[in-house]
Amino acid sequence: MVSRSYSNLLDLASGDALSLTFGRERRRLPRVATVAGVLSELDDESTGSDAPSSVSQERMIIVGNQLPLRAHRSDSGEWIFSWDEDSLLLQLKDGLGEDVEVTYIGCLKEQIDPREQDDVAQTLLETFKCVPAFIPTELFSKFYHGFCKQHLWPLFHYMLPLSPDLGGRFDRSLWQAYLSVNKIFADKVMEVISPDDDFVWVHDYHLMVLPTFLRKRFNRVKLGFFLHSPFPSSEIYRTLPVRDELLRALLNSDLIGFHTFDYARHFLSCCSRMLGLSYQSKRGYIGLEYYGRTVSIKILPVGIHIGQLQSVLNLPDTEAKVAELRDQFRGQTVVLGVDDMDIFKGISLKLLAMEQLLIQHPDKRGKVVLVQIANPARGRGKDVQEVQSETTATVSRINGTFGRQGYKPVVLIDTPLQFFERIAYYVIAECCLVTAVRDGMNLIPYEYIICRQGNEKLDETLRLNPSTPKKSMLVVSEFIGCSPSLSGAIRVNPWNIDAVAEAMDTALIVSEAEKQMRHEKHYRYVSTHDVAYWARSFLQDLERACRDHVRRRCWGIGFGLGFRVIALDPNFRKLSVEHIVSSYKRTKSRAILLDYDGAMMLPGSITTTANTEVVGILNSLCQDPKNVVFLVSGKGRNTLTEWFSACENLGLAAEHGYFVRTNHEADWETCVSVPDFDWKQIAEPVMQLYTETTDGSTIETKESALVWSYQYADPDFGSCQAKELLDHLESVLANEPVSVKSGQHIVEVKPQGVNKGIVAEHLLSTMQQKGMLPDFVLCIGDDRSDEDMFEVILSARDSLSPVAEVFACTVGQKPSKAKYYLEDTTEIVRMLQGLANASEQAARNVPPAPHRVVIADSK
């Protein structure tokens, strides 16, 4: 039976299923890698390109571990394919709209003989718009049962590999298999994608490195990823040997989706602690800045396909099964559990709670039955066998202790049920109990709510008044993804057996009116937040996240899984050394400002002396009579005097411009008049309080400022403390002539009006008064404090020559008022060396020119 929502994919099929006979002639698809990483018989057109596409219809390529198809051989040996209506990948199509063409990429559950793969692939593409990825059996076993189920799945469910029995030690060969399979999937996407038009939606932890392979081939690919499992806290995730590779791979997506805020928060914390990335929330959207790209984070719990459930509820088979169960459990109250047979579903904890309920409440014996449906485990291994053995033993013990003729307190169903049979159990259950100790989402409570709403035929079967409001009760673990959405459920800690037993009792004795109220609340939410709503919302956010792709300039850097794409505004470009040296040679009056700490010395460096190479370069620039060199720094004047004593013609500005000295012979002057520093007596004790409570933080006392640094503190706690300190200082210093600002790992208090911009203003105005209008200005800085300089030089047209060339340059790709950037300190030093070489060459070949100005900034 195929839903009408999927009928447009079945236009070429004769019915619900397609039979496939081999041996006939057909056009063959270009083959892509059944052996990992090898591309064969693949022409240039089939791989796609970044050129504009002629495709006009919007298309979504959905990539998952398994295709939403069922396949089996007929008695005559033919392959018969049909849609798997239980597949979430198929169900989500309802939310994408009829104008969106959907193509699926994934594996088939059955192994296909290599001789048949071409024909199967051709037929599935033409009939179902599915592209199968054929993975060799041994490789798939290492990929799925190895890396996915032995490493990722346990770790994401908070199980550390403390011993070989608990998940196993990290196996590099399994990681290589994981990469190989992801590469095969990437090759399959490349067969069908039109990169400028299509959206790609990748699903779950099986394909976490796929975004890197796709982004490497198509820099502007519109790519979303949704994780259907939990994402663990950073303390758990950081134990994974390939932690950075997986994080960076996910960050090659444009949108990353999670079921709950907790999972998203853990991911953001890992990005902060392991990659040093910070996130921002703008107008309700969470975004991570990653090499000029904004990676959006989406928190969106998945829903269920209500139409499918309602169609099954209407089946005569369901009605008959409900009648059978009504008679079987007549006079008894059914509590239902539906779980996969694995270690995280907490089946044994549920059984122990049922046992405790019967012990503490003898009146429930003979009246309450726990029906536990145990679906077959998706994985395999020793842990699954242990769960099965423990479950069977516990059920036998409870039934042996409390059972009697005609009454079994626990009914264990560990054989596969048809869907309508499971639905029938939902319908007759008074309460649904979910005690999973960790689960990504768990849609069992949602299905239960819809089924309890029922329909007129089922009401008649159960002898219910159709006009009576429906009722249901939920007892759910607080560790499952759907728990935050079910505000009317009784939430429990599944490890607390007594609390679960009491919650079961409460659910059974609560008033009818309250059961109805809770059911109505849940039904309203579940019916409006179905799988179509989930898919539609994700696509809308993906479109928003990719809106600027065409406008931005992109190129890739890095090798292997370290690959990432740099995306920049068209007006923000890398500073070419050849271009600036050429301009430098042409000009006669130059002004340059450079930041020393972050621009010419690595941030966080603990060196106590100036870089000798940098000092030599600065000296060469200062000796050019066309230049005046100025360092603007946040450091104290004593430090700068000591560090740059060898540069006699170098101008210095200390403490962000509060102190200024034009050359080695001149005295230090102040740019801003400050009557007193009594405010320090107020600010310093407050900073000291936060220093004592924040391990790794320090206070730097300057002549004009106080700086609280948390560079070596825990990043999350330090950031939190910095926000508190900022608010505290702004409150106590509200009436003082100071400004309180936060910077990169610092909170600083300094006199009002002191910033690096006043140094640039002072310098340009002095040159203008002397009749020297710079025709070359270079300003380089690396952080927020340098933006004041950028703003001054970019707006100071009256102080510059009409033909002046201005180079405002920041370090790294980030939002800035600067129009240029260089990657790091190495590139900056190399560029300055090029300018120094040009000056030295000019000094040897050309008579000295009139004295001119160059400015540099050092913190």
N, C-alpha and C positions, 0 to 999 in steps of 0.2 A: 504494500500500500504506500503510495507516494503522495505527499502533501501537494496541494495545488500550487504552493509557493515555489515548488521546485520543478514545476512542469515545464518551464521554459528550457531547462537543461535536458529534457527528455524528448524533444521534438523529433529527434531522429530514431528514437527507440520505438519498438512496436508495442511495448507494454511496460510493466514494472521491472522486468528483468531483460537482459540482453544476452543472447547466446552467441558464441563466437566459434566459428569453424575455421580451422587453419588450412593452408595450402593454396588459397586463392590469390591471385595477383592483386597487389595494392601499392599505392604510393608509400614509400617508406619515410619515416621521420629521420632526420639526422640523429645519429646515436650519440649519446653523451655518457661517458664514464660509468661502466659497470665496475671498473677497477678505479679505486679512489685516486683522484688527482690527475687522471689521464683524460685528455680531450681528444676524441677521435671522430673522423668524418664530419667535422663541424666547420661549416663555411663561415665567412665573415658576417653574412647577413643574419645567421641564426644566433649569433652571440649578442646581437643588439648593439646599439651605439648611443652616444650622447647627442646625436643629431636629432633635430625635431622629427616627430613621428606624424604620420598621416592619420593615425587612429583618432577618431573623433569621440567614440563612446568611452565613457569612463570605465576602467576595468580594475578589479581587485584580484590580485594573485594571493591566494591563501595557502600558506605553507605549514604543514604539520607533519608529525612523525608518521601518521597513518592517513591514507585517503578515506573519505567518508563512503566507502564502498564495501559491499559484501561480495565474495567470489567463491564459487565452488564448481566442481566438474560434474557434468551430467553423466548418466550411465553410458552415453555414447562417446564420452571423452571431451565434450565441448566445455569451454569455460562459460559460465553464466554469471553475469555481473548485475548487481542491483544497488540502489542507494541504501546506505545504512542510516535509517532515520534517527537512530539514537546518537549519532555523531554530532557533537557540538559544532564542528566545522560546517556541517550541512545546515544545521538549524540557524546559525547566525546569518545566513543569506537573507532571511526574512527582513532583517533590519537595514539592508544595504540599498533597497529600492530596486524597482524593476529596470531602471535605466543603467544599473551597474552590472556589467558582465563579470562573472566570477569564474576564475580558473583555479583548480586545486592542484597542489603538488605534494606528494607524499608516497609512502610505501604501501604496498598491498599486504594484507595479513598472510596471504598464501605465497609460497615460493613458486615462481614462474620459471619454467625451463628456459635457459638462454636462447634456444632455438625459436621459442614462441614470443620472446619479449618484444620484438619489433612489431608484430601483429597486434599484440595486446596493447602496446603503447599507442599505436595508430587508432585503434578502435576506441579506447578510453578517451582520447583527445577529441575525436570527432563526435562521439555520442554523449559523453558525460563532461567534456571539457576538463578532464583530469589528466595530469602528467605523472605517470608512475616513476618512482626512483627505485631501480632494481639494485639491491644491496646484496653482495655475495653472503651466503649463510654464515660463514665463519666471521666475517667482518661485522655483520649485523649483531651477532652474539656478543662480540667484544664491545660494540658500541652500546647496545641496549641493555643486555643483561650484565655487561661489565661496567663500563664507566657510568652510564645513566643510573642503573639500579644499585650498583655497589658503592659508588662515590657520591654522585650529586643528590640522588633521592634521599638517602639516609641523612646526609649533611644538611640538606634544606629542611629536614624534619627534626633537626637538632640532635642527631646521633653522631657522636664523635667516634672515629676509628681508633678507640683506645686499645683494642686488641684485634688480632686477625679475625675473631668471630664477630666483631661489631663493625661490619662494613668492609673490613679488609684494609691492608696498607695500600697507599697510593701506588698504582701500577702505571708506569709511563707508557707501556704498550697499549693500554686501554685508552689513554688520552690521545694517542696517535690515531687509534681507530675512530674516536669521537671526531677528531679533526677531519679524517678522511671521509666519513659519512656526511659531515656538514659541507665538505667541498663538493661531494656528489650532488647534494641538494642545490648548492649554488649553481652548478653547471646546468641543472634542470631548469632553474629559474631563468638563466641566461638564454635558454632555448626559446622561451616564449615572451620575454619581457620587452615592452617598449618603454625604456627608462624615463622618458620625459612625460609620459602620459599615465602609466600604470602605477597603482599603489600596491605595495607588498606588505602583507600582514603575516608575521612569523609567530608561531605558537609554541610556547613551553620550553622547558629546560633541555629538551633533546637537541635543540638547534640554537644554542646560545652564542655560538661563534659565527653563525651564518651571516649576521649583519656585517661583519668585517669583510667576508669574502664578497658580498654584494657591493658594499661601499667601495671596495678597492677597484671593482670593475666599472661601477657607475657612480661617480662622485655625487651626483644629484638624485640618486634613487630615493623615492618617497617610501620610507620604510618604517613600519611599526612593529613592535614586539610586545607580546602579552605573556606574562608568567602566570601559569595556572597553579603553581605550587607556592608554599610559603617561601619567603626570603628570610634567612636567619639573621640574627643579630651579628654585629661585626666580630664579637668574641668567638663565635662559632665559625663564621665564614672565613675569617683570616687564617684558619688552620689548613685551608685548601691550598696545596702547592701551586696551583695555576689560578690563584685568586685574581691577580692583576689582569691576566689575559682575558678572563671571562668578563670582568668589569669593563675593560676597554672595548671588548667586542660588543657588549650591549650598548655602550655609548656611541657606537656607530649607527644606532637607530635614531630616528627623528622623534619617536614617541615610545615610551616604555610604560606598559600598563601593569597594575597590581590590583589584587582583589581588595586589600584593606590598607588603611593608612599605616599600620604597623609594618607591613611588608615594605611599603615605599620608604618609610622612615629608616628601616634597617639598611636598605639599598643606598640611600643618601648618606647615611653614616659611614658605610663602607667606602663610598667614593671620597668622602671627606678625609677619613683616617688613612686610607691606603694610596689615594691618588692626589690628595690635597685639593680637591675640588669643593667649591661652596655652591649652594643653591639659593635661589631667590624665589619668592612668591609674588607674582604680579597679577593683579586683578583676578585672583582665584586660581591662577595657573602656577604650577611649580616648574621651574626650569633650571637646568644645569648648564653653565657656560663651559663648553669644551672645544678649545681651539677655534674660537670664533663662531661655532655653531651653538644653538640653544637646543638642548635635548629636553623635551617636555616629559613630565611625569604625570601619569593618569591613574587616579584611584577610582576603580569602577568594578564593583562586584558583579559577576556574571549572573544571568537569570536562567530560567528554564523556558522550554518551548510549550506554552500553554495549549496551543491548538492541538499538538500531538497528544497531550494528556487527555484533553477533552474528547478527542476522537476515540481513544481507547476506552474511556469511561462509557462511551455510547455503544460499545460492542456488546452483542448478546452474550459472548463468552464471559465478559467481565461481570455482567449481571448474574449469570449462572454461578460463577465462582463466588460472588458476594453472598448469594443465597446459601451456598454450601458452607461458607465460613460462618455465616449467621447461625446456622443450625449447629455447627461444630462447637462454637464457643457460646452457645446460649446460656445465659445466666452468669457469664464470666466477663470481666473487663480485660481487654487486650491492650497491652503495652508493646509497641513495635520497635524493633531495631533492625536497620538495614545497613550492612557494612561489607566492605571487601575483607577478605580473610588475610589481613596483614597486621604487623606489629603496632602500627600507629592508630588503628581504629578503636582500640580500647575495648574490644569485645569482652575480654576477661574481667575488666573493671566493671563493666555493665552487669555481668553475671554475678559478681561478688556483691554489687549493690542490690540486685534482686534478692540474693540470699539474705542480706542484712535486713531488707524490708520485711521478709517473711519471719525473721527472727524477732525483730522489734515490734512488729504488728501482726500478731497471730490471727487477728480477724481477717487479714487479707488472704490467708491460706484457703485454697479452694475457690477463691473469687477472682484473683488476679493472675493473669497468664502473660509471661514475656515470650513473644514470638521473635526469634532472632533469625533473620535471613542473612546467611553468610555467602556472599558472592565469591566466585573463585578469585584467588589472588592474581594480580597482574604480573608480579615478579615470581621468582623461584629461589629456593635456597633453604638453608637450615632453619632460619628464623620463621619462615612460613610453616614448616613442619611442626615447629615448637608451638606456634599459635594454635594450629589445628589440634594438636594433642592436648594442650591445656584447655582449650574450649570444650572438647569432647569430655574430658575428665571432669571439668567443673559442672557441666550440664548433668552428667550422670550422678554426681554427688548430690546436687540440689534436688533432682527428681527422686533420688533414692531416699532423701531425708524428708521431703515435704510432700511427695506425690502420694496418691492413693488411687483406688479404683475410679476411673473416669476423670482423673485430674492429673495433669502434668504441669507443674509450675513453669517449666521452660520448654518451649518447642523450638528445636534447632533445625533449620532447613538449610542444609549445606549442599543441596543439589541445585543445578541451574533451574530457574523459574522463567516461564514466559512473561513478557512484560505485563500482559493483562492480569496474570496471577498476582504479581507484585502490587499492581494497582488495587486489586481487590483487598489485599491486606491493609493498604493505606485507608481504604474506605471504612473498614470495620474497627480500626484501632482508635481507642479513646485517647491515647497519648503516644507520641513519637519520642524516642529516647536516643540521643546521639552523644556518645562519650569518647569520641576520638581525642587522643592526647596531642595530636597535631594534624591539621588537614588544611590544604590550601583554601578550599571553599566549602565543599560538601553541600550538594543540592537536595539531599534527601528531605530536609525539613520543608523546602519549597514545594517539592512534589506532594508531600503529605498534605500541605495546606490546600492545594488545588483539588486534590482528590476528596478531601473532607467537605469541600463545597458541593461536590456531587452533582446530581441532576435529578429530574423528576422520576425517571425510571428507577434509579437507585433508591430514592426516597421511598418509593412504593415497595421496593424489595425489602428495605429495612423497616418498613411500616412507620415511617416518619411523616409528620405533617409538613408539607412543602412550604407552608407559610412561616414555620418556626425557624428563627435564625440558626445558622449552622454553628457548630462549636468544634474546638480542637485545643489540644494542649501540647506544648513543646518543652522538653527538658534537653538543653544543648550544652555541650562543652564550651567553655570560654576560650578554648584554644583552636577553634575552627573559624574559617573565614566568614561564614554567613552569620556568626553570632552577633556582630555589631548591628546588622540589619534587622534582626528579629527582636525588637525592643519589648515585645510582649512575652517572650520566652523566659523560662526559669533557667538562668545560667548557672553552671556548676563547674567546680574543679573536679575533673574525673578521677583524680588521684585520691580525693577525699571520699572514701566509700560511704561513710556515714552521711555526709552531706548529700550525696547522690540519692541514697535511699530515702532521706527525708524529702528531697525534691520530688521524687516519684510519688510519695505519699501525698504531698501537697497538691500535685497535679491531679490526683485522683479524687480528692475531697473538696476541691475548690468549687464554688457555687456555679450553677449552670449559667447565670448571667455573666459571670466573669469569664467563663470559658467562651461564651459567645462574643464578648467584647474583645478578648485577645485574638480570637479567630478573625474577626472582622478587620482588626488592625493589621494582622499579618496578610490577610487575603488582599487587602487594598494595596499593600506594598508589592507583594509578589506579582500580582496581576498587572501592575503598571511598570514594573522593572523586570520585564522578561528578557529573553535572549535577543529579541529584535531591538529593544531599547538599548541594550548593552552594545550591540554591534553598531547601531546607528550613532551612538554617542562616541564610540571609539573612532569611527570613520570621520566624524565631524572634527574631532580634535586632531586627527592625523592630517586632514586637509589644512587646518589652521597652522599646524607645526611646519608644513611644507610650503606655505604660501610664498616665502621669500626665496625659494630655491632658484628660480629663474634669474632673479635680480642679483644674486650673490655670485662672486667669483670663487671657484673651488679648485683645490688641487690636493693631492694626497702626499703624505710624508710617512716615513717609517717603513719597517720591514716586518713580514710575518704578521703575528697577531698584535704587534705594536703599531700597525698601520692605522692612521686616522686622517680625516679630511679637514683641511683648513678652509673655512668659509669666511669671506670678507666682503664688506661693503665695497662696491666698485670704486668709491672715492678713497678707500683705505688700502694702501698697497705697500709692498715691501720696498724699502729704500735701496736703490741700486748704488753700489759703490762706484761703478763707472760713471753713473750720472752725476753724483754729488761731487766727485773729484773733478769732472769736467767743468761743472759750475764753479767750483772752488778756484780753478785755475783762471777762469775768465774774469773773476771779480777782484775789486781793489779795496773794498772796505767791508770787513767781515765781523759778524757777531754770532757767537755760539754759546749755548748753555748746556751743560751736561750734569747728570746726576751720578755721583761717584759710587755710593753704596750699592744700588741695584743695577746701575748701568755699566759701571766699569769694575765692579767687584761683586762676586756672587752674593746674593742675599743670604743673611744668616752666617756669613763667614766670621770666624772668631779671630782673624788675624788682627794684630795690634800695630801694624805698619802699613804704609801705602805700597801698592804694587809697583815694583821698580820699573817694569816695562811701561806701565801707565805714566809714571813720573817722567820717564824719558820722552814719551810721546808728547806730553803736555809741554815740556821744555822746548821741544822742536817747534810746536805751534806758537809758543810765546815769543820765540826769537824771530818769527816772521813779522816784519814791521807793519804788515797789513792787518795784523791780528791783535786783539786783546782777549786773553783767556780768563774766564771767571768760573770758579767752582761754587755752586750753591748747595749747601749741605744742611742736614739736620743735626750734625755733630757740633760739639763745642769748639770755641775758637782755639783753645789750647791744643786740642787734638789736631785740628787742621794746621796750626802753626808748626807742630812737631812733624806731621806727616809730609808736608809740602815745603819744608824749609829750603829744599834744593831748587825750587822753582821761583826765582827772584821776581820775574815779571807776571806771576800768576795772581789774579784777583781772587779773593775768597769771600764768601758770605756764609757765616756760621749760624746755626740754630734757626734755619729756615729764613734767613735774611735779617734777623734782629741785629747781628753784628756784621759789618762790612769792612773789608780792607782791600784797597786797590792794587797794592803790590807789597813786596817783602819789606820795603823801607817805610811804608806808611803805617799810621796807627789805626787800631780798630775803632770804628765809629758805630753808633746805633742809628738804625733807619727809622725807628719808632720811639717816641718819647713815652716812657713808662714811669709814673711818679713813684711807685713803690711796688714791692712784691709781697705785701702782707697776706695776699690770698694763698700763698704757699703754706702758711700755717694752718689754713683751713683744709686745703686739698691733700696735703701729704698724709695726715692721720687717716683720712678716708682710704687713700691708696694703700697705706700700710695694712689696714684691716683686710682688704681684699688680697693682698700679697700673702698674709698669714694663712688665709683660707684657700688659696689656690696654689697648689704645689707646682713649682716650675716657673712662677711669675716673678718679675723683678721690677724695681723702681729705678729709673734713671733721673738723677737730679741735674738739671742744666741751670745755667745762670738765669735764663729767661723762661724756662718751662719745666714741667714735670711730665715724665712719660712712664706709664705703666705698661709693661710688655708681658705678653703671655705666649711668646713664641715657643717655649719649651714646655708648656703646660698641655694637659689633655685638650685636644682641639675642641671637642664638644663642650666640656665644662668651662674651658677658657673663654670661648665665645659667649657662653651664657653669662659668665661673671663679668665680661667686658660690657655687655648690655646693661647689666645691673649697675656697674660702676659708672657708666656714662650717665644714666638717669640720676644716680646719687649725686655725682659731681655737679650736674646741671642744676640740681635742686639747691645744694648748699652754696653754690657760687653764682646764683641768679643775679645778685646785686653787685658782682665784682666785674671789673673791666677786662674780662678774659673770655676766651672761646674754648669750649671743650669739644674735641673731635676724636672720632675713631678712625684708625687706619689699619694697615695690614698687621694684625696681631698686636696692636697697641691702642691705648687710649691716652690722649695728650691734652694737657692744659697749658695754654700759652696766652700772652697778651693779645688783645684784639688788634687786628690790622697787620699782624705778623704773618707773612706767607712768602713763598718764593716768588710770587708775582711782583712784589714791590721791588725786588732786586732787578728784575728785568725792566720794570718801568724806570727805575733810577738810572740804570745803565743807558737805556735808549735816549732818555731825556738829556743826560749829560753829553752824549755824543751829538745830539741835535744842537745843543747849545754851542758846541765847538765847531759846528758846521760839518759834522761828519754823519752823513746819512748812509747806513749800511746797505750794501747791495747784495749781501749774502748773510743769512741768519740761519744758524743750526741750533736746535734745542732738543736735548735728549733727556728723558726721565722715565722712571719705571712705575711710579705709583700715584696715588690720588693727590699727594702734595705737589706733584709736578704739573698737574693740570692747570694751576694758576699761571705758570710760566707760558704754557701753550696758549692759553687764552690771551695773554698780553701780547705775545709776538704776532699772533694771527690777526689781532685787531689793531695793531699799531702802525697803520699805513702812513700816518702823518710823520712818523719818526723814521721812516725807511725811504730808501731811494724808490722812485717810481718803477724802476725795473728790478727791484729787489727779488731775489729768489729765497723763499722761506721754507725751511725743512724742520717741521715739528715732528719728532719721532719718538714713539714709545717702545718699550721693551716687551716683546710678545704680542700675541693677537688678543686684544681685549677692548671693550668699549673705552674710547678715549677721544679727546678733542684733537689729538694729533692726526695728521693725514698719512703718516708713514709709520712703519714699524721695522725693527730688526729682531731676530729670534732671541738672542741672548747676549751676554757680555762678550763672548768670543767674537761675535760678528761686529759688535760696537768697537772693540779694540782694533779689529782688523780694518774697519772703515776709517777710524781716526789715524791709524798708521798710514793709510793711503793718503790722507790729507797732509800728514807730516812729511811724507816722502815728496809730495808735490811742492811743499814749501822749501824743503832742502834742495830740490832740483832747481827751483826758481832762483834760490840764493846763489847757486853756482853759475847759472847762465845769464841772469838778468840783474842789472843794478837794483839796489834796494828801492822799493816803492814807498810812498808816504805811509806814515803810521796808521794802522787800522785796528779793528777790534774783533776778538773772538771770546765767547763766554762759555763756561762749563759749569755744571751743577754737581755738587757732591753732598751727600747727606752727612 
